């Protein structure tokens, strides 16, 4: 299927580039590339772009100026461009996320190889970066892990490499699940089950760790289910929201026996580590 590319130029660029990315992701846009003056945003050609834009700050804010150029391009051309722009991601000294066309000698710490496709979660985004860092700083990796909204599967792969031996990785997009499976095989992961669906796919399983890098509204709608699926004393790692949303999410989580024990921040984004009482 053809892909729509939106070239969005922003003045000022920050923090609006990240805000627009999050808002467009909620409207079905699947991948993004940061440029010097804004972003490139990609979505399947069957999406009503004008309707999607109406739900973003582009149409509801007078704090910045912008311009939008739109073109239809073949999917293959977009993917080749995305690959050309893909650079290794270094999560401090803990890990390196790179692509098959990068030399592994560039890596430091744990090296995770991700084939860059349209799935969210390459490590370039601040939320994936923080969640990876949080996994390394858990101290001890629980054996049973749920990765909700797995995207490329990168967090599930890191969790297995850190000691998890039963990982359920769920995503609502079938192409993300295919990509996550491919990346799990690429990294010789043996303990990751990739499933297409939503929170209902969890069933009655219990987990010592739940990872959810989605967006605020979905996190809130899932919160009760996360609490039910967590073992007593289990850890919940959340990201996909802004620092300004932390208080709201922490207060909401407290209604489900979940208490904040650690906060991560990168630029205007945040991640929260909670524990089930």
Order of alpha helices (4+ residues) and beta strands (2+ residues): beta-alpha-beta-beta-alpha-beta-alpha-beta-beta-beta-alpha-beta-alpha-beta-alpha-beta-beta-alpha-beta-alpha-beta-beta
